[in-house]
């Protein structure tokens, strides 16, 4: 994405889901990465920010990944792991590795799949 700063005094505010400023950062790429990873709602470009007063000149909405697909895949892999125990005549090595990983994938709020 391009840097949307209008002058050297512009900073980027990360806006959380409760419409409160979570953080103010002067680097757009860093602000976008933090906003994406923590599930922020948007990034606002603040012109002439001096700590208390500012003017919002631009708003960039953060597209959050669809975690439903990740959860469905995790459940499918858990079921597949259980069936491999029966297919492999009781060898649960694959299931012992996959089930804890897929349970973590099922309950995490981060998007791990590309």
N, C-alpha and C positions, 0 to 999 in steps of 0.2 A: 504494500500500500504506500501511497505517497505521503510525504510529510505535509500536513495542512497548516503549519504555522504561518502566521501572517507577518510577524516581526520577531525580534529576539526576545521580547518579553512574554511571548505566549507559552503557556504550559498546558498540560493535559490532565484533566480530572477524571478519575475512574469512578463511575457512578454505580453503586450497588443496586440490588433488587428492591431495597427499601427507599430508593431515591435520595440517598445520602452520599456525600463525597467520601469514598473509601481512601483515596490517596491522590496526591498531586505530584506529577512527574514532568520533567522538562523534555524528555525524549519520547517521541511518539512510538517507536518500535518497542521500547521497554514497557510503555503504558499499555499497548495493545496486547503484548504477551501476558502481562500480569492480569489484565482484565479478562482475557480468554481463559486463563488457567483457574481463576478464582470465581468464575461464573458471574461476572459483572454484567450489568444491563447495557451500558454504553460508555463511550469516552466523549467528554466535552472539551473542545478547544477553548481555553480561557484567555482572552486578550487583556493585556495590561494587568496581570494578576500581581497584587502586592500583599497577599496574606489574608485580607478581609474583603476587599472589593475587586470585582472583576466583571467582565462582559463575556457572555457565552456567544461565540461567533460561529461555532460549528458543532455538530453532534454526529458521532459515528456509532451506529448500533452494532453490537457484537452478536454474531450468529452463533448460537450454542449448538453443539452437536446433538443428535438424536440418541439418547441413552437407551431407548427402548430396544433398538437393534442389538446393542451390546448385551443387554440383559437376556434377550431371547437366545442369543448365541451362547451365553454362559450356561443357561439352563439346558440347551441342546447338548453342549459338550459334557455336562455332568451326566446326563442320561446316556450318552455315548460311552463315557468312561465306565459306567456301571455295567453296560452290556458287554464291554470288552472283557470284563472279569469272567463272564459266562462263556464267551467265545474262546478265550485262552485257557480254558480248563482250570480256573481258580487263580491264575497269576494276576495279582492286583497291582503290579508295579506301575503300569500306566495310570490306573485310577488313583493310586497314592500320590502321584505327582500332579495330575490334572485337576482333581477335585478341589484341593485347597486353592489352586490358582483361579479356578473358575468361580469359587465362592467369593474370593476377593473381587474378581471382575464383576460379579453380580451386584455387590453392595457398594462399590466405589462410585463416587460422583464425578470422577475424572473420565475423560474419553480416552481409551487406550487403543482403539482400533482405527486404522486408517482406511 
